[in-house]
Amino acid sequence: MKKITIILSGTLLLISACKKETIKEKISEDMQASVVQQLSDNVYLSTYAELELRAAKLKLDIEALKTQTTNANLNICRTDWKAAREVWENSEAWLFGPVATESIDPRIDTWPVDFVRLDSVLQSQAVFSEQYVDDLEESLKGFQPIEYLLYGLNGNKDASELTARELDFLSSLAANLDKLTTELHSSWKKSNGDYISELKNFGSSQEFPTRLSLYEEMANAMIGICDEVANGKINEVFIHLDSMGEESPFAKNSITDFTNNIKGVKNVYLGTFNGVDGRGIEDFVRLHNLSLDASIKQKTELAILALGQITDPFGQAITTQPIQVQAAIDAINSLKTEMETKLIPLIQLHVQ
């Protein structure tokens, strides 16, 4: 009897352990689904909705600038440009889906501006129709040419310097940006392109046939923008001392751009945007590794802080503040490495 009791006790322990593991897996699966549902609505879709609104305001205010070309109206347009730019840079933390497959990203955000071609366009007799702007090469439309026309080469353009031809082109470029941001938002909406359902049905959708495929996509998108900011946008300009390769030089907005990219990563990780705080990737991470969660949050804040230490415009800071620039590169790369070496393995371990 004693021997039988020992065997039964061992069996009970095994059953209990299996039951606990099953419960933990179920909790993890429910969390994974909840994170995707809330991220899709609260961050991804909401960001694109806000981008559409801000691009529409820029378009309307540029039309007003055409009618009354005053410095007051010019400054309103500059503020609009920065506002739309902020949300766009946030959204670069997930450059997957229609923004990539429909080539919306390069049509919205290719730099540097091709000055020679831009001047030839302005001097031509072309009518700036919707089709004409659609057919332009990528470096001649989107945020950067609009920035150049609003600010001028040295960032201090006066409204009186805007020619009728420039105003016409500005209007057409703003209309094109408005159209593309509307298309991008619509492509995600359930009532239109419904890309959001590809995410929400992850594990059985065409693009994400497994849960792992979506979680890896989301994590790699965050890693990708960190890599682009640190080693592309900043370091390429820094090591070559080539301010002509700067992303937003005319508005002196580059450091703000970089910061908004990292804030986009933060939005995805925390599940926050525009005052809404839902579930984000942090909730999945916290379920499995509290130490990693704390580390990612700390490194994100350190990256944002390091960028804030660059107080000169980026094109000048590459020579006047090299220590601060290098510190920002290092901080962003540290965040990138943390996600590459720890977040991705955690995902691969717990998401099937």
JONORUR-V216395 format. One record per backbone hydrogen bond with DSSP energy under -0.5 kcal/mol. NH is the residue of the N-H (numbers start at 1). CO is the residue of the C=O. E is the energy in kcal/mol with one decimal. If there is no record, write none. Layout:
BEGIN
nh->(NH | NH)
co->(CO | CO)
e->(E | E)
END
This chain:
BEGIN
nh->(5 | 6 | 7 | 8 | 9 | 10 | 11 | 12 | 13 | 14 | 15 | 16 | 17 | 18 | 19 | 20 | 21 | 22 | 23 | 24 | 25 | 26 | 27 | 28 | 29 | 30 | 31 | 32 | 33 | 34 | 35 | 36 | 37 | 38 | 39 | 40 | 41 | 42 | 43 | 44 | 45 | 46 | 47 | 48 | 49 | 50 | 51 | 52 | 53 | 54 | 55 | 56 | 57 | 58 | 59 | 60 | 61 | 62 | 63 | 64 | 65 | 66 | 67 | 68 | 70 | 74 | 75 | 76 | 77 | 78 | 79 | 80 | 81 | 82 | 83 | 84 | 85 | 86 | 87 | 88 | 89 | 90 | 91 | 92 | 92 | 93 | 94 | 95 | 96 | 99 | 100 | 101 | 102 | 103 | 104 | 104 | 105 | 107 | 108 | 108 | 109 | 114 | 115 | 118 | 119 | 120 | 121 | 122 | 123 | 124 | 124 | 128 | 129 | 133 | 134 | 135 | 136 | 136 | 140 | 141 | 143 | 146 | 147 | 148 | 149 | 150 | 151 | 152 | 155 | 157 | 161 | 162 | 163 | 167 | 168 | 169 | 170 | 171 | 172 | 173 | 174 | 175 | 176 | 177 | 178 | 179 | 180 | 181 | 182 | 183 | 184 | 185 | 186 | 187 | 188 | 188 | 189 | 192 | 193 | 194 | 194 | 195 | 196 | 197 | 198 | 198 | 199 | 200 | 201 | 202 | 203 | 203 | 204 | 205 | 205 | 214 | 215 | 216 | 217 | 218 | 219 | 220 | 221 | 222 | 223 | 224 | 225 | 226 | 227 | 228 | 229 | 230 | 231 | 232 | 232 | 233 | 234 | 235 | 236 | 237 | 238 | 239 | 240 | 241 | 241 | 242 | 243 | 245 | 246 | 252 | 253 | 254 | 257 | 258 | 259 | 260 | 261 | 262 | 263 | 264 | 265 | 266 | 267 | 268 | 269 | 270 | 271 | 272 | 273 | 276 | 277 | 278 | 278 | 281 | 282 | 283 | 284 | 285 | 286 | 287 | 288 | 288 | 289 | 293 | 294 | 295 | 296 | 297 | 298 | 299 | 300 | 301 | 302 | 303 | 304 | 305 | 306 | 307 | 308 | 309 | 309 | 310 | 311 | 316 | 317 | 318 | 319 | 320 | 321 | 325 | 326 | 327 | 328 | 329 | 330 | 331 | 332 | 333 | 334 | 335 | 336 | 337 | 338 | 339 | 340 | 341 | 342 | 343 | 344 | 346 | 347 | 348 | 349 | 350 | 351 | 352)
co->(1 | 2 | 3 | 4 | 5 | 6 | 7 | 8 | 9 | 10 | 11 | 12 | 13 | 14 | 15 | 16 | 17 | 18 | 19 | 20 | 21 | 22 | 23 | 24 | 25 | 26 | 27 | 28 | 29 | 30 | 31 | 32 | 33 | 34 | 35 | 36 | 37 | 38 | 39 | 39 | 40 | 41 | 43 | 44 | 45 | 46 | 47 | 48 | 49 | 50 | 51 | 52 | 53 | 54 | 55 | 56 | 57 | 58 | 59 | 60 | 61 | 62 | 63 | 64 | 68 | 70 | 71 | 72 | 73 | 74 | 75 | 76 | 77 | 78 | 79 | 80 | 81 | 82 | 83 | 84 | 85 | 86 | 87 | 88 | 89 | 90 | 91 | 92 | 94 | 96 | 97 | 97 | 98 | 100 | 98 | 99 | 99 | 103 | 104 | 105 | 105 | 139 | 113 | 114 | 115 | 116 | 117 | 118 | 119 | 120 | 121 | 126 | 127 | 129 | 130 | 131 | 132 | 133 | 137 | 138 | 108 | 142 | 143 | 144 | 145 | 146 | 147 | 148 | 152 | 151 | 158 | 159 | 161 | 163 | 164 | 165 | 166 | 167 | 168 | 169 | 170 | 171 | 172 | 173 | 174 | 175 | 176 | 177 | 178 | 179 | 180 | 181 | 182 | 183 | 184 | 185 | 185 | 189 | 186 | 186 | 189 | 187 | 188 | 194 | 194 | 195 | 195 | 196 | 197 | 199 | 208 | 210 | 201 | 201 | 208 | 210 | 211 | 212 | 213 | 214 | 215 | 216 | 217 | 218 | 219 | 220 | 221 | 222 | 223 | 224 | 225 | 226 | 227 | 227 | 228 | 228 | 229 | 230 | 232 | 232 | 234 | 235 | 236 | 237 | 238 | 237 | 241 | 242 | 243 | 249 | 248 | 248 | 253 | 254 | 255 | 256 | 257 | 258 | 259 | 260 | 261 | 262 | 263 | 264 | 265 | 266 | 267 | 267 | 276 | 273 | 275 | 271 | 276 | 268 | 269 | 280 | 280 | 281 | 282 | 283 | 284 | 285 | 285 | 289 | 290 | 291 | 292 | 293 | 294 | 295 | 296 | 297 | 298 | 299 | 300 | 301 | 302 | 303 | 304 | 305 | 306 | 307 | 309 | 313 | 313 | 314 | 316 | 316 | 317 | 321 | 322 | 323 | 324 | 325 | 326 | 327 | 328 | 329 | 330 | 331 | 332 | 333 | 334 | 335 | 336 | 337 | 338 | 338 | 339 | 342 | 343 | 344 | 345 | 346 | 347 | 350)
e->(-2.2 | -1.8 | -1.8 | -2.4 | -2.4 | -2.2 | -2.2 | -2.6 | -2.3 | -2.1 | -2.6 | -2.6 | -2.4 | -2.5 | -2.5 | -2.3 | -2.2 | -2.4 | -2.3 | -2.3 | -2.3 | -2.2 | -2.5 | -2.3 | -2.6 | -2.6 | -2.3 | -2.6 | -2.1 | -2.4 | -2.8 | -1.9 | -2.5 | -2.4 | -2.8 | -2.4 | -1.5 | -3.0 | -1.8 | -2.2 | -2.5 | -0.8 | -2.3 | -1.8 | -2.2 | -2.2 | -2.4 | -2.1 | -1.9 | -2.5 | -2.4 | -2.0 | -1.9 | -2.0 | -2.2 | -2.3 | -2.6 | -2.0 | -1.7 | -1.7 | -1.8 | -1.9 | -1.5 | -2.9 | -2.0 | -2.3 | -2.6 | -1.6 | -2.0 | -2.1 | -2.3 | -2.3 | -2.6 | -2.2 | -2.1 | -2.7 | -2.5 | -2.2 | -1.3 | -2.2 | -2.7 | -1.8 | -2.1 | -0.7 | -0.8 | -1.6 | -1.8 | -0.6 | -1.8 | -0.5 | -2.0 | -2.5 | -2.4 | -1.4 | -0.7 | -0.6 | -2.3 | -0.9 | -1.4 | -0.8 | -2.7 | -0.8 | -1.3 | -2.6 | -2.7 | -1.7 | -2.1 | -2.2 | -2.0 | -0.7 | -0.6 | -0.5 | -2.4 | -2.2 | -2.3 | -2.0 | -0.7 | -0.9 | -2.0 | -1.4 | -2.9 | -1.3 | -2.6 | -2.6 | -2.3 | -2.2 | -2.5 | -2.6 | -1.2 | -2.4 | -2.0 | -1.5 | -0.5 | -2.4 | -2.1 | -2.2 | -3.0 | -2.3 | -2.0 | -2.8 | -2.6 | -2.0 | -2.0 | -2.4 | -2.5 | -2.2 | -2.5 | -2.4 | -1.9 | -2.4 | -2.4 | -2.3 | -2.8 | -2.3 | -0.7 | -1.1 | -1.4 | -1.6 | -2.2 | -0.6 | -2.7 | -2.2 | -1.5 | -1.1 | -0.5 | -1.3 | -1.0 | -2.6 | -2.1 | -2.0 | -3.1 | -0.5 | -2.1 | -0.9 | -1.0 | -1.0 | -2.1 | -2.7 | -1.5 | -2.8 | -2.2 | -3.0 | -1.8 | -1.6 | -2.4 | -2.6 | -1.9 | -1.7 | -2.3 | -2.4 | -2.7 | -2.6 | -2.4 | -0.6 | -1.3 | -3.3 | -2.1 | -1.6 | -1.0 | -0.5 | -2.5 | -3.2 | -0.9 | -0.8 | -0.5 | -1.7 | -0.7 | -1.8 | -1.6 | -0.5 | -2.1 | -0.7 | -2.5 | -2.7 | -2.5 | -2.5 | -1.9 | -1.9 | -2.4 | -1.6 | -1.5 | -2.2 | -2.5 | -2.1 | -2.6 | -2.8 | -2.2 | -1.5 | -1.9 | -2.1 | -0.5 | -2.8 | -0.6 | -1.4 | -3.3 | -1.5 | -0.8 | -2.4 | -3.1 | -1.1 | -0.8 | -1.2 | -3.6 | -1.9 | -2.2 | -2.0 | -2.7 | -2.1 | -2.3 | -2.7 | -2.1 | -2.1 | -2.3 | -1.9 | -2.1 | -2.7 | -2.5 | -2.0 | -1.7 | -0.7 | -0.8 | -1.5 | -1.0 | -1.8 | -2.7 | -1.6 | -2.0 | -2.6 | -2.2 | -2.2 | -2.5 | -2.2 | -1.9 | -2.2 | -2.6 | -2.3 | -2.4 | -2.4 | -2.0 | -1.7 | -2.4 | -2.8 | -2.0 | -1.9 | -2.5 | -3.0 | -1.6 | -1.3 | -2.4 | -1.8 | -2.5 | -2.6 | -1.7 | -1.8 | -2.7 | -0.5)
END
